[in-house]
Each structure stands twice: as C-alpha cells, then as structure tokens.
Amino acid sequence: MANLSGLLNSYKLLIKSIGLYSIVGGVSGVINIFIAFYLADKLPIEDFGKLGLALTVIYFLPQVIGYASTDLVNINLAKLEPDNYRLFLTRYISLNIGIFFIIFFLLLLFLFSNRELLGPALLLLLLSLSNHLIIVHTSELIQKSKVERYSAIIICNVCIATFLTLTFFSQFELDWTFRIVALIIGDIVMLIYMYNTSFVALRYLQLTMDITSIREVLKFGTPLMFALGAGWLLNQSDRYIVLHYFDLKTVGIYSLAYSVGYGVSIFVQAIFRSLIPLIYSSLQSSGKQKVLSKYFKISLVLNFFCYIFYAIFIELAYSNFFNDEYASSKVIVYLISLSFFLNSLYRVPASILAYYKKTNVQFFLLLTSAVMNITFSVLLIPLLGVNSAAAGTLMAYICLSIMSYIAVCRVTINESK
C-alpha cells in the first residue's frame, strides 16, 4: 500500500511539473510568436530575414561559452556532495567567463575594420553570455524541481524583453538589432534578480581555475563542441540553404514559419524538464536497462498529445493571423513542428548518453544526422522548392531518433554488466 501511495505521489508531482512547465512555455511561446508576427509586420521582410539569420547564432554561441558542458551541472548536482558541487560550479563559471573574453578579443581582431558586422556580433556575444548564465542556474532549478522559481524567472524575462521590443519598434522605430538589445536587457535584469536570490555561485563567485575541473570539462565537452557544429547544421542550417538557393525575402518568410513551427518545442521542453530529474535519479538505482524504455514511452505519449494540440493551433493561426504573403508557408510550419516532436524522442536517449558521458556517441549521431539533413534538403529542392529545407530537417530527425534509441540500448547493456 505504501508503494502504491508513493507511486501515486510521484505521478502527481510529475503531472504538476509538466503542467507548470507547459504553462510557462505556453505563455512565453505565445508571446514569442506574437513578437515574430509583430516584427514581421514592422520590419522590412529583408531585415526580418537578417534577424532570423542572426538569431541562429544563439543556438550555438551560449554553448560555446559553456564549452558544450551545461549537462555537467545537472549530472554533478545529482552525483556530488553539495560542497564539491559548489566548487565545481565556481570553477566552471570561471572557465565560461574566460572563454567569453577569448571570443570577445577574437571578434575585435577580425571584425574591427567591419563596423557593420562588429556591432551585431558583439551584441550576440553579450546575449550569449547572459543566456548561458541563466541556463546554468535554471538547470539547477530544474534538477532540484524548483518549478515555481524557474517559472517566475522565465516569464519575467520574456515579459521584460517583449515590453522593450514593443517600445523600441513602436515608439522609436529602431532597426532590427534592437530586438537583440531588448533580449540582453531582459537577461541582465533577471541575472540581477537571481544574484540577489538563488544563484549562490554567481553571488559568491571568485574567479579560479583548477586543472582537474578543466580536464573534466574538456573531456566531457570536446566531443560535444564538435557535435555542436553538427547540431547547428541539423537545426539552423536550413535558413542558410534557403538563402543560398533562393533570396533574403524567402528567408524572411521561412524564418516566420520556423518560429511558429518551433513553438511545439515549448511543450517538448516542458515535458523533458519534468522528466530529467527522474531520469538521472533512476539511473543511480538498479534496473538501468528499463530507464530508457520507461521514459521514452512516457515522453512519446505526452508529446504526441501535445503535438495534436499544437496542430490545431497552427490551423487557427493560419486562418486568422497570416496575410497572403506568409500563407504559403504553412507546409513549412507542419514540417518543422513535426521535426521538434521527433526531437522530443531524441532527448531522453541523449540525456542518458550525457549521464554516462558518452559524448563521442552523441557527436557521431548528430554529425550523421546533420549530413543527412543537408543532403536531403539540397536533393529535394527540385521536387519541393523552399519546403525542401524543412523536409530535410524532418527526415534527419527521424533517423536521429531511431539511431539514438539503438545506441542507448547498447550503452545501458554495457553499463549494467
């Protein structure tokens, strides 16, 4: 009876976490989609395309600053004693700040003569640092299941950035780079709040380096740094393929469609954030081979219902909000949203690979999928036109989901011996 009561309580907590994460993700996602519509209306379509291309940098640059090792925050929080974890985190953030300044000086060196590129590049670098620091702390909150504090940080951040964006473009009619400025200010305000409340490592930060910690990060992150390039090709290269084979106006249309399709990841991430503490806790106990099967099935079922809900939203959005110029992009939205649904199936095996520090396997999987994405996207252009880039992404994610599941089955068998 006690076991049944404990099981019911764990499922109640899971449902509560998914609900809160989904609400937060839903609110922030709706706001971001609204901002995408707003900017598409306010900016010339070519400038909207430039903004879409620039923001692809945010996919990888925060991870470069973190040396693709943010998962170590969750893993070490689950494995280490509190004092050892705090020491690790202090050294990790010190390394992140060192990487930031290396990139900063490289940008000055190579782009100093090109002021048109230097300004946006420095803004994106600053946004990447603030973004990474927020990710580090929110990863702690997720692992500790502090859903309410996480929710407050994310919602406030989005609301501040949205208010500033509306102010910049409605009252002052500034250029596209001020969307990045709005995001930076939102991040800085939240970092100040976290500094004064729960981000202990930042409040008592003393810049320090330790060869053992650096070696741990390098060993864990180096394969993932290569995987980061592969991941960028898998997730972000589609807009550059569109730019190469079509034009900047088409990139603007594609970027808006991508923003809407990406919205399904709100729910994907909400479900994954609820599952990740349970996955890592389960991996520390017996029956490791059952962890993948159990949480893969839970993720599949939950994300499937979320996708059905989101497909209804897509239909309503295109019926009521899109003008004729953007209406033709609905196919792209469906293809991208399906890709991120399949991304949800990859996340569970990827977290298990990260736990066992099989980052070389992750790199191989992402690189293979990235090559498939580019190959499919280019080969399908004669048949599908601009839709080929989104179709290539979808086909690559199908392969990635299958390959990652098989890879984790083999890893867990070896780790259980």
C-alpha positions in Angstrom: 0.0 0.0 0.0 2.9 2.3 0.9 4.5 1.6 -2.5 1.2 2.4 -4.3 0.9 5.7 -2.4 4.4 6.6 -3.2 3.9 5.8 -6.9 0.7 8.0 -7.0 2.5 10.9 -5.3 5.4 10.7 -7.8 2.9 10.8 -10.7 1.1 13.7 -9.2 4.4 15.6 -8.9 5.2 14.7 -12.5 1.8 15.9 -13.7 2.2 19.1 -11.7 5.7 19.8 -13.1 4.6 19.2 -16.7 1.6 21.4 -16.1 3.7 24.3 -14.7 6.4 23.9 -17.3 3.8 23.8 -20.1 2.0 26.9 -18.8 5.3 28.8 -18.6 6.4 27.5 -22.0 3.0 28.2 -23.5 2.8 31.8 -22.2 6.4 32.5 -23.3 5.9 30.7 -26.6 2.7 32.6 -27.4 4.4 35.9 -26.6 7.4 35.0 -28.8 5.1 34.0 -31.7 3.3 37.3 -31.2 6.6 39.1 -31.4 7.5 37.2 -34.5 4.2 38.4 -36.2 4.8 41.9 -34.8 8.3 42.2 -36.1 7.4 40.6 -39.5 4.8 43.5 -39.8 7.1 46.3 -38.5 10.4 45.4 -40.3 11.1 45.1 -44.0 11.0 41.5 -44.9 14.7 41.5 -45.7 15.5 42.9 -42.2 13.3 40.3 -40.7 15.4 37.7 -42.6 18.6 39.3 -41.2 17.2 39.0 -37.7 16.3 35.4 -38.3 19.8 34.6 -39.6 21.5 36.5 -36.7 19.5 34.6 -34.0 20.7 31.3 -35.4 23.9 32.2 -33.6 22.1 31.9 -30.3 21.7 28.2 -31.0 25.4 27.5 -30.6 27.3 30.5 -29.1 26.0 30.2 -25.5 27.0 26.5 -25.7 30.5 27.5 -27.0 30.9 29.8 -24.0 29.8 26.9 -21.8 32.1 24.5 -23.7 29.0 22.4 -24.5 29.1 21.1 -20.9 26.0 22.5 -19.3 24.7 19.0 -18.8 27.5 18.6 -16.2 25.6 21.0 -14.0 22.6 18.5 -13.8 24.9 15.5 -13.6 27.2 16.8 -10.9 24.3 18.2 -8.9 22.9 14.7 -8.8 26.2 12.9 -8.1 28.4 15.2 -6.0 28.2 16.4 -2.4 27.0 20.0 -2.0 30.4 21.5 -1.2 32.1 19.7 -4.1 29.3 20.7 -6.4 29.6 24.4 -5.4 33.4 24.2 -6.0 32.8 22.6 -9.4 30.3 25.3 -10.4 32.5 28.2 -9.4 35.4 26.8 -11.5 33.0 26.1 -14.4 31.7 29.6 -14.5 35.2 31.0 -14.2 36.1 28.9 -17.3 33.0 30.3 -19.1 34.0 33.9 -18.5 37.5 33.1 -19.8 36.0 31.7 -23.0 33.8 34.8 -23.3 36.8 37.1 -23.3 38.7 35.0 -25.8 35.8 35.2 -28.2 35.5 39.0 -27.5 39.1 39.7 -28.4 38.9 37.5 -31.5 35.8 39.5 -32.7 37.7 42.7 -32.2 40.7 41.4 -34.0 38.9 40.1 -37.1 35.9 42.5 -37.4 37.3 45.8 -36.2 37.5 47.1 -39.7 33.9 46.0 -40.5 31.8 48.1 -38.1 28.6 46.9 -39.8 29.2 43.4 -38.6 31.1 44.1 -35.4 28.1 45.8 -33.6 25.6 42.9 -34.1 28.4 40.4 -33.4 29.2 42.0 -30.0 25.5 42.2 -29.1 25.1 38.5 -29.9 28.2 37.6 -27.9 26.8 39.5 -24.8 23.4 37.9 -25.3 25.1 34.5 -25.4 26.9 35.1 -22.1 23.8 36.2 -20.3 21.8 33.4 -21.9 24.3 30.8 -20.8 24.4 32.0 -17.2 20.6 31.9 -17.0 20.7 28.4 -18.5 23.2 27.3 -15.8 21.0 28.4 -12.9 17.8 27.3 -14.4 19.4 23.9 -14.9 20.0 23.8 -11.2 16.4 24.8 -10.5 15.1 22.0 -12.9 17.3 19.4 -11.3 16.1 20.5 -7.8 12.4 20.5 -9.1 12.0 24.2 -8.1 9.4 24.7 -10.8 7.8 27.9 -9.3 11.1 29.8 -9.2 12.1 28.6 -12.6 8.7 29.7 -13.9 9.0 33.2 -12.4 12.4 33.7 -14.0 11.4 32.7 -17.5 8.1 34.6 -17.6 9.6 37.8 -16.2 12.5 37.6 -18.7 10.1 37.1 -21.7 7.8 39.9 -20.5 10.6 42.4 -20.0 12.1 41.6 -23.4 8.7 41.9 -25.0 7.9 45.3 -23.4 11.2 46.7 -24.5 10.8 45.3 -28.1 7.4 46.9 -28.4 8.7 50.2 -27.0 11.8 50.2 -29.3 9.8 49.5 -32.5 6.5 51.3 -31.8 7.8 54.4 -30.2 11.3 54.9 -31.7 11.2 52.8 -35.0 14.7 51.4 -34.4 16.5 48.8 -36.6 16.4 45.1 -36.2 19.4 44.9 -33.9 17.4 46.4 -31.1 15.4 43.1 -30.8 18.8 41.7 -29.6 19.2 44.7 -27.2 15.8 44.0 -25.7 16.7 40.4 -25.1 20.0 41.4 -23.5 18.4 43.8 -21.1 15.8 41.2 -20.1 18.6 38.7 -19.3 20.6 41.3 -17.3 17.5 42.2 -15.2 16.9 38.5 -14.4 20.6 37.9 -13.6 20.5 40.7 -11.1 17.3 39.1 -9.6 19.0 35.7 -9.5 22.2 37.2 -8.0 20.2 38.6 -5.1 18.0 35.5 -4.5 19.0 32.0 -5.5 22.1 32.0 -7.8 24.6 31.4 -4.9 27.5 30.5 -7.2 27.3 33.9 -9.0 26.9 35.9 -5.8 30.0 34.4 -4.2 31.9 33.9 -7.4 35.7 34.1 -7.2 37.4 33.6 -10.5 39.5 30.5 -10.1 40.9 27.8 -12.3 41.7 24.2 -11.4 43.3 21.7 -13.7 41.1 18.8 -12.5 37.9 20.7 -13.2 39.2 22.0 -16.6 40.2 18.5 -17.5 36.7 17.2 -16.6 35.0 19.9 -18.7 37.4 19.3 -21.7 36.9 15.6 -21.6 33.1 15.9 -21.4 32.7 18.9 -23.7 35.3 18.4 -26.5 33.2 15.8 -28.5 30.1 17.9 -27.8 31.9 21.0 -29.2 32.2 19.1 -32.5 28.7 17.9 -32.0 27.6 21.5 -31.6 28.6 22.3 -35.1 26.8 19.2 -36.3 23.7 20.2 -34.2 23.8 23.7 -35.8 23.8 22.1 -39.2 20.9 19.9 -38.2 18.8 22.7 -36.6 19.8 26.0 -38.1 21.4 25.5 -41.5 18.0 25.4 -43.3 17.8 29.2 -43.4 21.2 29.4 -45.0 20.3 26.8 -47.5 17.2 28.8 -48.3 19.3 32.0 -48.6 21.8 30.2 -51.0 19.2 28.8 -53.3 16.5 31.5 -53.1 16.7 35.1 -51.7 16.6 37.1 -48.5 12.8 37.7 -48.8 12.2 34.0 -48.9 14.4 33.7 -45.8 12.1 36.2 -44.0 9.0 34.1 -44.9 10.8 30.9 -43.9 12.0 32.4 -40.6 8.5 33.3 -39.5 7.3 29.8 -40.4 10.2 28.3 -38.5 9.3 30.5 -35.4 5.7 29.2 -35.5 6.8 25.6 -36.0 9.4 25.9 -33.3 6.6 26.6 -30.9 5.9 22.9 -30.3 9.3 22.7 -28.6 7.7 24.7 -25.8 5.8 21.6 -24.7 8.6 19.3 -25.7 10.9 21.2 -23.3 8.3 21.3 -20.6 7.9 17.6 -20.6 11.6 16.9 -20.8 12.4 19.3 -17.9 9.9 17.4 -15.8 11.4 14.1 -16.7 15.1 14.9 -16.4 15.4 14.8 -12.6 13.5 11.4 -12.6 15.8 10.0 -15.3 19.0 10.9 -13.5 17.6 9.6 -10.2 16.6 6.3 -11.8 20.0 5.8 -13.4 21.6 5.9 -10.0 19.4 2.9 -8.9 19.1 -0.6 -10.2 17.3 -1.6 -13.4 19.1 0.8 -15.6 18.1 -1.0 -18.8 14.5 -0.2 -18.0 15.0 3.5 -17.7 15.2 4.2 -21.5 12.1 2.1 -22.3 10.0 3.6 -19.5 10.8 7.3 -20.0 10.9 7.0 -23.8 7.3 5.7 -23.8 6.2 8.4 -21.3 7.8 11.1 -23.5 6.2 9.6 -26.7 2.7 9.6 -25.3 2.8 13.0 -23.7 4.5 14.7 -26.7 2.1 13.1 -29.1 -0.9 14.7 -27.4 0.9 18.0 -27.3 1.6 17.8 -31.0 -2.1 17.2 -31.8 -3.0 20.2 -29.7 -0.4 22.3 -31.5 -1.5 21.2 -34.9 -5.0 22.6 -34.1 -3.2 25.9 -33.0 -1.4 26.0 -36.4 -4.7 25.8 -38.3 -6.2 28.5 -36.2 -3.2 30.8 -36.6 -3.1 30.5 -40.3 -6.8 31.1 -40.6 -6.8 34.3 -38.6 -3.4 35.9 -38.4 -1.3 35.3 -41.6 -1.6 37.5 -44.6 -1.3 36.2 -48.2 2.5 36.8 -48.3 3.1 34.4 -45.5 0.1 32.0 -46.1 2.1 29.7 -48.4 4.5 28.8 -45.6 2.0 26.5 -43.7 3.7 23.4 -45.0 7.0 24.6 -43.6 5.3 25.1 -40.2 4.0 21.5 -40.1 7.3 20.0 -41.2 9.3 22.0 -38.6 6.8 21.2 -35.8 7.0 17.5 -36.7 10.8 17.8 -36.5 10.7 19.1 -33.0 8.1 16.5 -32.0 10.7 13.9 -33.1 13.4 15.9 -31.2 11.4 15.1 -28.1 12.1 11.4 -28.7 15.8 12.1 -29.1 16.1 14.0 -25.8 15.5 11.0 -23.5 18.3 8.8 -25.0 20.5 11.9 -25.3 20.2 12.6 -21.6 21.2 9.0 -20.8 24.2 9.3 -23.1 25.2 12.5 -21.3 24.8 10.8 -17.9 27.3 8.1 -18.9 29.5 10.8 -20.5 29.2 9.0 -23.9 29.7 12.4 -25.7 31.6 10.8 -28.5 28.5 8.8 -29.4 26.3 11.9 -29.3 28.8 13.6 -31.7 28.6 10.7 -34.1 24.8 10.7 -34.0 24.4 14.4 -34.6 27.1 14.5 -37.3 25.4 11.7 -39.2 22.0 13.4 -38.9 23.4 16.8 -40.0 24.9 15.2 -43.1 21.5 13.6 -43.8 19.8 17.0 -43.3 21.9 18.9 -45.8 21.9 16.1 -48.3 18.1 15.7 -48.2 17.5 19.5 -48.1 19.5 20.1 -51.3 18.4 17.0 -53.2 14.7 17.7 -52.6 14.8 21.3 -53.9 13.7 20.4 -57.5 10.8 18.5 -56.0 9.7 20.6 -53.0 11.2 24.0 -53.6 11.6 26.1 -50.4 9.9 23.4 -48.4 12.8 21.1 -49.0 14.9 22.6 -46.2 12.2 21.8 -43.6 11.6 18.3 -45.2 15.3 17.6 -44.9 15.3 18.5 -41.2 12.3 16.2 -40.6 13.9 13.2 -42.3 17.1 13.8 -40.4 15.3 13.8 -37.1 13.5 10.5 -37.9 16.9 8.9 -38.4 18.4 10.6 -35.3 15.5 9.3 -33.1 16.0 5.7 -34.3 19.8 5.7 -34.1 19.9 7.3 -30.6 17.5 4.7 -29.2 19.6 1.8 -30.5 22.8 3.4 -29.3 21.4 3.8 -25.7 20.2 0.3 -25.6 23.8 -0.9 -26.3 25.3 1.6 -23.7 22.9 0.6 -20.9 23.6 -3.1 -21.5 27.4 -2.5 -21.2 27.0 -0.2 -18.1 24.8 -2.8 -16.4 27.5 -5.6 -16.7 
